[in-house]
Amino acid sequence: MAMKQFFNELFDYNFYCNKKTIEACMAADKVPEKSLELFSHILNTHHIWNARILKRPATYAVWQKHALADWGELHYENQRTSFEIITNADAFDLRIDYENSEGRLFTNTLQDMLFHILNHSTHHRGQMAMDFRAQGMDPLALDYVFYKR
């Protein structure tokens, strides 16, 4: 499978998971505070990594909190930007220099950076699932195989 197709499929899955998470939170009577923080963090870091790849300044801080009503628009913009990055990529082994949130310089490949966005999002959605369960709410079934069925 070509890298563009691979990343397009994984970002489709990420889009689906985030969309389902936003829908569940919008429908909930009350979203746990920790989950509100975690999903804002997911949105922020996706935006930050896109900005790093594109060598643009980031608009959001790592732990900046967003209103639930704004999540959909932020999510859509992140995904659109990632799909543009994938579409326009000539080489996924391209090395990109960037500064982390503490100002330290690093270099990673485009492939590593894109995969990090996905893995980071999955990690924190898992934390949200635990938070939902701890608050007596049903967590979402967002396993990849369920998405593919």
Secondary structure, DSSP 8 states (H G I E B T S, - for coil): --HHHHHHHHHHHHHHHHHHHHHHHHHSS---HHHHHHHHHHHHHHHHHHHHHHT---SS-TT----GGGHHHHHHHHHHHHHHHHHH-S-TT-EEEEE-TTS-EEEEEHHHHHHHHHHHHHHHHHHHHHHHHHTT-------HHHHH-
